[in-house]
C-alpha cells in the first residue's frame, strides 16, 4: 500500500493532471480548454514543470 505524506488538494490534483497531459504529448491548447482557462498564459505555468518533453527535442544540428 502507498502512503501519501503530503496533504492533497484539488489544486494539486489539477496541476498533476495538466502536467501528465503535457508530458504525454497533449497540445497546450487542449489542456487550456480542459482546465477552463481563458488565457493561454494561465495554462503555460505547467510548461516549466515538464522536463521530459524538453529532453526529447531534437536539434536540427544533430543531423549535420
PDB file of N, CA, C and O in Angstrom:
ATOM      1  N   UNK A   1       0.843  -1.179   0.000  1.00  0.00           N
ATOM      2  CA  UNK A   1       0.000   0.000   0.000  1.00  0.00           C
ATOM      3  C   UNK A   1       0.885   1.237   0.000  1.00  0.00           C
ATOM      4  O   UNK A   1       1.922   1.272   0.662  1.00  0.00           O
ATOM      5  N   UNK A   2       0.465   2.254  -0.750  1.00  0.00           N
ATOM      6  CA  UNK A   2       1.200   3.508  -0.852  1.00  0.00           C
ATOM      7  C   UNK A   2       0.631   4.500   0.153  1.00  0.00           C
ATOM      8  O   UNK A   2      -0.583   4.657   0.280  1.00  0.00           O
ATOM      9  N   UNK A   3       1.525   5.158   0.857  1.00  0.00           N
ATOM     10  CA  UNK A   3       1.117   6.187   1.807  1.00  0.00           C
ATOM     11  C   UNK A   3       1.489   7.550   1.247  1.00  0.00           C
ATOM     12  O   UNK A   3       2.619   7.756   0.802  1.00  0.00           O
ATOM     13  N   UNK A   4       0.550   8.474   1.268  1.00  0.00           N
ATOM     14  CA  UNK A   4       0.804   9.845   0.827  1.00  0.00           C
ATOM     15  C   UNK A   4       0.998  10.695   2.069  1.00  0.00           C
ATOM     16  O   UNK A   4       0.100  10.827   2.900  1.00  0.00           O
ATOM     17  N   UNK A   5       2.200  11.273   2.179  1.00  0.00           N
ATOM     18  CA  UNK A   5       2.528  12.054   3.367  1.00  0.00           C
ATOM     19  C   UNK A   5       2.195  13.536   3.229  1.00  0.00           C
ATOM     20  O   UNK A   5       2.180  14.262   4.224  1.00  0.00           O
ATOM     21  N   UNK A   6       1.928  13.992   2.004  1.00  0.00           N
ATOM     22  CA  UNK A   6       1.604  15.393   1.786  1.00  0.00           C
ATOM     23  C   UNK A   6       0.092  15.556   1.740  1.00  0.00           C
ATOM     24  O   UNK A   6      -0.625  14.637   1.343  1.00  0.00           O
ATOM     25  N   UNK A   7      -0.393  16.730   2.147  1.00  0.00           N
ATOM     26  CA  UNK A   7      -1.827  16.967   2.005  1.00  0.00           C
ATOM     27  C   UNK A   7      -2.182  17.115   0.525  1.00  0.00           C
ATOM     28  O   UNK A   7      -1.491  17.822  -0.209  1.00  0.00           O
ATOM     29  N   UNK A   8      -3.236  16.466   0.092  1.00  0.00           N
ATOM     30  CA  UNK A   8      -3.660  16.512  -1.303  1.00  0.00           C
ATOM     31  C   UNK A   8      -4.822  17.487  -1.417  1.00  0.00           C
ATOM     32  O   UNK A   8      -5.817  17.377  -0.700  1.00  0.00           O
ATOM     33  N   UNK A   9      -4.679  18.443  -2.329  1.00  0.00           N
ATOM     34  CA  UNK A   9      -5.727  19.436  -2.552  1.00  0.00           C
ATOM     35  C   UNK A   9      -6.225  19.320  -3.990  1.00  0.00           C
ATOM     36  O   UNK A   9      -5.582  18.687  -4.827  1.00  0.00           O
ATOM     37  N   UNK A  10      -7.354  19.925  -4.267  1.00  0.00           N
ATOM     38  CA  UNK A  10      -7.868  19.937  -5.634  1.00  0.00           C
ATOM     39  C   UNK A  10      -6.900  20.643  -6.576  1.00  0.00           C
ATOM     40  O   UNK A  10      -6.727  20.223  -7.719  1.00  0.00           O
ATOM     41  N   UNK A  11      -6.270  21.711  -6.101  1.00  0.00           N
ATOM     42  CA  UNK A  11      -5.296  22.427  -6.922  1.00  0.00           C
ATOM     43  C   UNK A  11      -4.133  21.503  -7.295  1.00  0.00           C
ATOM     44  O   UNK A  11      -3.685  21.495  -8.442  1.00  0.00           O
ATOM     45  N   UNK A  12      -3.657  20.741  -6.343  1.00  0.00           N
ATOM     46  CA  UNK A  12      -2.559  19.811  -6.583  1.00  0.00           C
ATOM     47  C   UNK A  12      -2.963  18.754  -7.607  1.00  0.00           C
ATOM     48  O   UNK A  12      -2.166  18.410  -8.479  1.00  0.00           O
ATOM     49  N   UNK A  13      -4.179  18.237  -7.515  1.00  0.00           N
ATOM     50  CA  UNK A  13      -4.663  17.244  -8.470  1.00  0.00           C
ATOM     51  C   UNK A  13      -4.790  17.832  -9.873  1.00  0.00           C
ATOM     52  O   UNK A  13      -4.420  17.180 -10.850  1.00  0.00           O
ATOM     53  N   UNK A  14      -5.303  19.049  -9.985  1.00  0.00           N
ATOM     54  CA  UNK A  14      -5.403  19.718 -11.298  1.00  0.00           C
ATOM     55  C   UNK A  14      -4.025  19.925 -11.890  1.00  0.00           C
ATOM     56  O   UNK A  14      -3.816  19.711 -13.085  1.00  0.00           O
ATOM     57  N   UNK A  15      -3.091  20.339 -11.062  1.00  0.00           N
ATOM     58  CA  UNK A  15      -1.724  20.581 -11.515  1.00  0.00           C
ATOM     59  C   UNK A  15      -1.094  19.277 -12.015  1.00  0.00           C
ATOM     60  O   UNK A  15      -0.458  19.265 -13.068  1.00  0.00           O
ATOM     61  N   UNK A  16      -1.263  18.198 -11.281  1.00  0.00           N
ATOM     62  CA  UNK A  16      -0.726  16.897 -11.680  1.00  0.00           C
ATOM     63  C   UNK A  16      -1.374  16.413 -12.969  1.00  0.00           C
ATOM     64  O   UNK A  16      -0.696  15.897 -13.858  1.00  0.00           O
ATOM     65  N   UNK A  17      -2.681  16.580 -13.066  1.00  0.00           N
ATOM     66  CA  UNK A  17      -3.428  16.181 -14.261  1.00  0.00           C
ATOM     67  C   UNK A  17      -2.888  16.909 -15.491  1.00  0.00           C
ATOM     68  O   UNK A  17      -2.607  16.287 -16.516  1.00  0.00           O
ATOM     69  N   UNK A  18      -2.745  18.225 -15.383  1.00  0.00           N
ATOM     70  CA  UNK A  18      -2.265  19.020 -16.511  1.00  0.00           C
ATOM     71  C   UNK A  18      -0.828  18.667 -16.871  1.00  0.00           C
ATOM     72  O   UNK A  18      -0.486  18.593 -18.052  1.00  0.00           O
ATOM     73  N   UNK A  19       0.010  18.451 -15.875  1.00  0.00           N
ATOM     74  CA  UNK A  19       1.407  18.106 -16.133  1.00  0.00           C
ATOM     75  C   UNK A  19       1.516  16.760 -16.833  1.00  0.00           C
ATOM     76  O   UNK A  19       2.306  16.609 -17.765  1.00  0.00           O
ATOM     77  N   UNK A  20       0.738  15.788 -16.399  1.00  0.00           N
ATOM     78  CA  UNK A  20       0.767  14.468 -17.038  1.00  0.00           C
ATOM     79  C   UNK A  20       0.246  14.538 -18.468  1.00  0.00           C
ATOM     80  O   UNK A  20       0.787  13.873 -19.352  1.00  0.00           O
ATOM     81  N   UNK A  21      -0.790  15.328 -18.710  1.00  0.00           N
ATOM     82  CA  UNK A  21      -1.278  15.505 -20.073  1.00  0.00           C
ATOM     83  C   UNK A  21      -0.202  16.109 -20.959  1.00  0.00           C
ATOM     84  O   UNK A  21       0.018  15.656 -22.083  1.00  0.00           O
ATOM     85  N   UNK A  22       0.464  17.127 -20.450  1.00  0.00           N
ATOM     86  CA  UNK A  22       1.519  17.786 -21.209  1.00  0.00           C
ATOM     87  C   UNK A  22       2.666  16.827 -21.511  1.00  0.00           C
ATOM     88  O   UNK A  22       3.166  16.788 -22.635  1.00  0.00           O
ATOM     89  N   UNK A  23       3.081  16.059 -20.518  1.00  0.00           N
ATOM     90  CA  UNK A  23       4.189  15.125 -20.700  1.00  0.00           C
ATOM     91  C   UNK A  23       3.827  13.972 -21.639  1.00  0.00           C
ATOM     92  O   UNK A  23       4.713  13.359 -22.235  1.00  0.00           O
ATOM     93  N   UNK A  24       2.542  13.678 -21.774  1.00  0.00           N
ATOM     94  CA  UNK A  24       2.144  12.603 -22.678  1.00  0.00           C
ATOM     95  C   UNK A  24       1.904  13.114 -24.090  1.00  0.00           C
ATOM     96  O   UNK A  24       1.499  12.355 -24.970  1.00  0.00           O
ATOM     97  N   UNK A  25       2.155  14.415 -24.307  1.00  0.00           N
ATOM     98  CA  UNK A  25       2.097  14.971 -25.652  1.00  0.00           C
ATOM     99  C   UNK A  25       0.827  15.720 -26.000  1.00  0.00           C
ATOM    100  O   UNK A  25       0.649  16.100 -27.157  1.00  0.00           O
ATOM    101  N   UNK A  26      -0.054  15.944 -25.055  1.00  0.00           N
ATOM    102  CA  UNK A  26      -1.284  16.688 -25.323  1.00  0.00           C
ATOM    103  C   UNK A  26      -0.955  18.147 -25.596  1.00  0.00           C
ATOM    104  O   UNK A  26      -0.186  18.766 -24.861  1.00  0.00           O
ATOM    105  N   UNK A  27      -1.533  18.684 -26.640  1.00  0.00           N
ATOM    106  CA  UNK A  27      -1.305  20.071 -27.025  1.00  0.00           C
ATOM    107  C   UNK A  27      -1.774  21.008 -25.910  1.00  0.00           C
ATOM    108  O   UNK A  27      -2.811  20.784 -25.286  1.00  0.00           O
ATOM    109  N   UNK A  28      -0.998  22.047 -25.676  1.00  0.00           N
ATOM    110  CA  UNK A  28      -1.292  23.001 -24.603  1.00  0.00           C
ATOM    111  C   UNK A  28      -2.662  23.651 -24.775  1.00  0.00           C
ATOM    112  O   UNK A  28      -3.315  23.979 -23.785  1.00  0.00           O
ATOM    113  N   UNK A  29      -3.104  23.840 -26.012  1.00  0.00           N
ATOM    114  CA  UNK A  29      -4.421  24.457 -26.245  1.00  0.00           C
ATOM    115  C   UNK A  29      -5.552  23.545 -25.776  1.00  0.00           C
ATOM    116  O   UNK A  29      -6.579  24.027 -25.299  1.00  0.00           O
ATOM    117  N   UNK A  30      -5.369  22.231 -25.909  1.00  0.00           N
ATOM    118  CA  UNK A  30      -6.384  21.295 -25.415  1.00  0.00           C
ATOM    119  C   UNK A  30      -6.414  21.294 -23.889  1.00  0.00           C
ATOM    120  O   UNK A  30      -7.481  21.235 -23.278  1.00  0.00           O
ATOM    121  N   UNK A  31      -5.240  21.360 -23.291  1.00  0.00           N
ATOM    122  CA  UNK A  31      -5.173  21.401 -21.828  1.00  0.00           C
ATOM    123  C   UNK A  31      -5.846  22.671 -21.322  1.00  0.00           C
ATOM    124  O   UNK A  31      -6.557  22.644 -20.318  1.00  0.00           O
ATOM    125  N   UNK A  32      -5.623  23.781 -22.015  1.00  0.00           N
ATOM    126  CA  UNK A  32      -6.266  25.043 -21.656  1.00  0.00           C
ATOM    127  C   UNK A  32      -7.781  24.884 -21.659  1.00  0.00           C
ATOM    128  O   UNK A  32      -8.461  25.337 -20.738  1.00  0.00           O
ATOM    129  N   UNK A  33      -8.302  24.244 -22.688  1.00  0.00           N
ATOM    130  CA  UNK A  33      -9.751  24.038 -22.791  1.00  0.00           C
ATOM    131  C   UNK A  33     -10.264  23.117 -21.690  1.00  0.00           C
ATOM    132  O   UNK A  33     -11.300  23.388 -21.082  1.00  0.00           O
ATOM    133  N   UNK A  34      -9.538  22.025 -21.432  1.00  0.00           N
ATOM    134  CA  UNK A  34      -9.957  21.071 -20.403  1.00  0.00           C
ATOM    135  C   UNK A  34      -9.990  21.693 -19.013  1.00  0.00           C
ATOM    136  O   UNK A  34     -10.863  21.381 -18.203  1.00  0.00           O
ATOM    137  N   UNK A  35      -9.032  22.577 -18.746  1.00  0.00           N
ATOM    138  CA  UNK A  35      -8.968  23.206 -17.427  1.00  0.00           C
ATOM    139  C   UNK A  35      -9.864  24.434 -17.314  1.00  0.00           C
ATOM    140  O   UNK A  35     -10.066  24.957 -16.218  1.00  0.00           O
ATOM    141  N   UNK A  36     -10.400  24.894 -18.439  1.00  0.00           N
ATOM    142  CA  UNK A  36     -11.289  26.046 -18.410  1.00  0.00           C
ATOM    143  C   UNK A  36     -10.568  27.367 -18.268  1.00  0.00           C
ATOM    144  O   UNK A  36     -11.143  28.331 -17.762  1.00  0.00           O
ATOM    145  N   UNK A  37      -9.324  27.436 -18.703  1.00  0.00           N
ATOM    146  CA  UNK A  37      -8.575  28.688 -18.632  1.00  0.00           C
ATOM    147  C   UNK A  37      -8.967  29.593 -19.798  1.00  0.00           C
ATOM    148  O   UNK A  37      -9.059  29.139 -20.938  1.00  0.00           O
ATOM    149  N   UNK A  38      -9.192  30.849 -19.514  1.00  0.00           N
ATOM    150  CA  UNK A  38      -9.494  31.821 -20.564  1.00  0.00           C
ATOM    151  C   UNK A  38      -8.235  32.251 -21.301  1.00  0.00           C
ATOM    152  O   UNK A  38      -8.278  32.528 -22.500  1.00  0.00           O
ATOM    153  N   UNK A  39      -7.142  32.305 -20.605  1.00  0.00           N
ATOM    154  CA  UNK A  39      -5.890  32.768 -21.180  1.00  0.00           C
ATOM    155  C   UNK A  39      -4.886  31.627 -21.281  1.00  0.00           C
ATOM    156  O   UNK A  39      -4.775  30.805 -20.371  1.00  0.00           O
ATOM    157  N   UNK A  40      -4.153  31.581 -22.395  1.00  0.00           N
ATOM    158  CA  UNK A  40      -3.109  30.565 -22.539  1.00  0.00           C
ATOM    159  C   UNK A  40      -1.976  30.812 -21.546  1.00  0.00           C
ATOM    160  O   UNK A  40      -1.248  29.888 -21.184  1.00  0.00           O
ATOM    161  N   UNK A  41      -1.832  32.054 -21.110  1.00  0.00           N
ATOM    162  CA  UNK A  41      -0.779  32.377 -20.130  1.00  0.00           C
ATOM    163  C   UNK A  41      -0.996  31.609 -18.825  1.00  0.00           C
ATOM    164  O   UNK A  41      -0.032  31.199 -18.179  1.00  0.00           O
ATOM    165  N   UNK A  42      -2.240  31.417 -18.442  1.00  0.00           N
ATOM    166  CA  UNK A  42      -2.549  30.672 -17.221  1.00  0.00           C
ATOM    167  C   UNK A  42      -2.130  29.220 -17.376  1.00  0.00           C
ATOM    168  O   UNK A  42      -1.594  28.624 -16.442  1.00  0.00           O
ATOM    169  N   UNK A  43      -2.369  28.652 -18.536  1.00  0.00           N
ATOM    170  CA  UNK A  43      -2.041  27.252 -18.784  1.00  0.00           C
ATOM    171  C   UNK A  43      -0.537  27.056 -18.925  1.00  0.00           C
ATOM    172  O   UNK A  43      -0.022  25.985 -18.604  1.00  0.00           O
ATOM    173  N   UNK A  44       0.161  28.059 -19.391  1.00  0.00           N
ATOM    174  CA  UNK A  44       1.596  27.951 -19.632  1.00  0.00           C
ATOM    175  C   UNK A  44       2.415  27.726 -18.354  1.00  0.00           C
ATOM    176  O   UNK A  44       3.592  27.378 -18.441  1.00  0.00           O
ATOM    177  N   UNK A  45       1.827  27.914 -17.186  1.00  0.00           N
ATOM    178  CA  UNK A  45       2.573  27.660 -15.947  1.00  0.00           C
ATOM    179  C   UNK A  45       2.976  26.197 -15.846  1.00  0.00           C
ATOM    180  O   UNK A  45       3.933  25.867 -15.146  1.00  0.00           O
ATOM    181  N   UNK A  46       2.255  25.311 -16.542  1.00  0.00           N
ATOM    182  CA  UNK A  46       2.566  23.889 -16.476  1.00  0.00           C
ATOM    183  C   UNK A  46       3.762  23.524 -17.346  1.00  0.00           C
ATOM    184  O   UNK A  46       4.339  22.449 -17.180  1.00  0.00           O
ATOM    185  N   UNK A  47       4.140  24.396 -18.263  1.00  0.00           N
ATOM    186  CA  UNK A  47       5.242  24.060 -19.161  1.00  0.00           C
ATOM    187  C   UNK A  47       6.587  24.068 -18.453  1.00  0.00           C
ATOM    188  O   UNK A  47       7.497  23.357 -18.878  1.00  0.00           O
ATOM    189  N   UNK A  48       6.744  24.842 -17.398  1.00  0.00           N
ATOM    190  CA  UNK A  48       8.034  24.873 -16.710  1.00  0.00           C
ATOM    191  C   UNK A  48       8.276  23.601 -15.901  1.00  0.00           C
ATOM    192  O   UNK A  48       9.414  23.301 -15.542  1.00  0.00           O
ATOM    193  N   UNK A  49       7.226  22.866 -15.618  1.00  0.00           N
ATOM    194  CA  UNK A  49       7.348  21.651 -14.813  1.00  0.00           C
ATOM    195  C   UNK A  49       7.818  20.474 -15.660  1.00  0.00           C
ATOM    196  O   UNK A  49       8.531  19.598 -15.169  1.00  0.00           O
ATOM    197  N   UNK A  50       7.428  20.453 -16.910  1.00  0.00           N
ATOM    198  CA  UNK A  50       7.689  19.311 -17.771  1.00  0.00           C
ATOM    199  C   UNK A  50       9.078  19.375 -18.388  1.00  0.00           C
ATOM    200  O   UNK A  50       9.311  20.165 -19.304  1.00  0.00           O
ATOM    201  N   UNK A  51       9.999  18.560 -17.902  1.00  0.00           N
ATOM    202  CA  UNK A  51      11.334  18.486 -18.492  1.00  0.00           C
ATOM    203  C   UNK A  51      11.452  17.312 -19.445  1.00  0.00           C
ATOM    204  O   UNK A  51      12.379  17.255 -20.252  1.00  0.00           O
ATOM    205  N   UNK A  52      10.522  16.378 -19.358  1.00  0.00           N
ATOM    206  CA  UNK A  52      10.551  15.202 -20.224  1.00  0.00           C
ATOM    207  C   UNK A  52      10.478  15.610 -21.697  1.00  0.00           C
ATOM    208  O   UNK A  52      11.237  15.097 -22.520  1.00  0.00           O
ATOM    209  N   UNK A  53       9.571  16.527 -22.032  1.00  0.00           N
ATOM    210  CA  UNK A  53       9.429  16.964 -23.418  1.00  0.00           C
ATOM    211  C   UNK A  53      10.651  17.723 -23.903  1.00  0.00           C
ATOM    212  O   UNK A  53      11.041  17.593 -25.063  1.00  0.00           O
ATOM    213  N   UNK A  54      11.249  18.500 -23.046  1.00  0.00           N
ATOM    214  CA  UNK A  54      12.432  19.264 -23.427  1.00  0.00           C
ATOM    215  C   UNK A  54      13.575  18.327 -23.786  1.00  0.00           C
ATOM    216  O   UNK A  54      14.320  18.592 -24.729  1.00  0.00           O
ATOM    217  N   UNK A  55      13.719  17.253 -23.054  1.00  0.00           N
ATOM    218  CA  UNK A  55      14.795  16.297 -23.317  1.00  0.00           C
ATOM    219  C   UNK A  55      14.609  15.558 -24.632  1.00  0.00           C
ATOM    220  O   UNK A  55      15.578  15.035 -25.182  1.00  0.00           O
ATOM    221  N   UNK A  56      13.398  15.505 -25.143  1.00  0.00           N
ATOM    222  CA  UNK A  56      13.118  14.789 -26.377  1.00  0.00           C
ATOM    223  C   UNK A  56      13.224  15.659 -27.632  1.00  0.00           C
ATOM    224  O   UNK A  56      13.073  15.161 -28.747  1.00  0.00           O
ATOM    225  N   UNK A  57      13.479  16.936 -27.454  1.00  0.00           N
ATOM    226  CA  UNK A  57      13.595  17.829 -28.591  1.00  0.00           C
ATOM    227  C   UNK A  57      14.896  17.550 -29.323  1.00  0.00           C
ATOM    228  O   UNK A  57      15.969  17.486 -28.723  1.00  0.00           O
ATOM    229  N   UNK A  58      14.775  17.386 -30.618  1.00  0.00           N
ATOM    230  CA  UNK A  58      15.947  17.106 -31.440  1.00  0.00           C
ATOM    231  C   UNK A  58      16.364  18.402 -32.141  1.00  0.00           C
ATOM    232  O   UNK A  58      15.549  19.067 -32.780  1.00  0.00           O
ATOM    233  N   UNK A  59      17.620  18.737 -32.010  1.00  0.00           N
ATOM    234  CA  UNK A  59      18.153  19.921 -32.633  1.00  0.00           C
ATOM    235  C   UNK A  59      18.377  19.665 -34.124  1.00  0.00           C
ATOM    236  O   UNK A  59      18.781  18.566 -34.504  1.00  0.00           O
ATOM    237  N   UNK A  60      18.121  20.665 -34.973  1.00  0.00           N
ATOM    238  CA  UNK A  60      18.413  20.496 -36.392  1.00  0.00           C
ATOM    239  C   UNK A  60      19.899  20.243 -36.645  1.00  0.00           C
ATOM    240  O   UNK A  60      20.265  19.661 -37.667  1.00  0.00           O
ATOM    241  N   UNK A  61      20.744  20.672 -35.732  1.00  0.00           N
ATOM    242  CA  UNK A  61      22.180  20.473 -35.879  1.00  0.00           C
ATOM    243  C   UNK A  61      22.591  19.032 -35.628  1.00  0.00           C
ATOM    244  O   UNK A  61      23.697  18.635 -35.993  1.00  0.00           O
ATOM    245  N   UNK A  62      21.710  18.233 -35.003  1.00  0.00           N
ATOM    246  CA  UNK A  62      22.011  16.820 -34.748  1.00  0.00           C
ATOM    247  C   UNK A  62      22.152  16.030 -36.051  1.00  0.00           C
ATOM    248  O   UNK A  62      22.818  14.995 -36.075  1.00  0.00           O
ATOM    249  N   UNK A  63      21.530  16.511 -37.135  1.00  0.00           N
ATOM    250  CA  UNK A  63      21.573  15.810 -38.409  1.00  0.00           C
ATOM    251  C   UNK A  63      22.768  16.210 -39.263  1.00  0.00           C
ATOM    252  O   UNK A  63      22.994  15.629 -40.324  1.00  0.00           O
ATOM    253  N   UNK A  64      23.520  17.178 -38.818  1.00  0.00           N
ATOM    254  CA  UNK A  64      24.685  17.627 -39.625  1.00  0.00           C
ATOM    255  C   UNK A  64      25.867  16.712 -39.471  1.00  0.00           C
ATOM    256  O   UNK A  64      26.912  16.946 -40.076  1.00  0.00           O
TER     257      UNK A  64
END
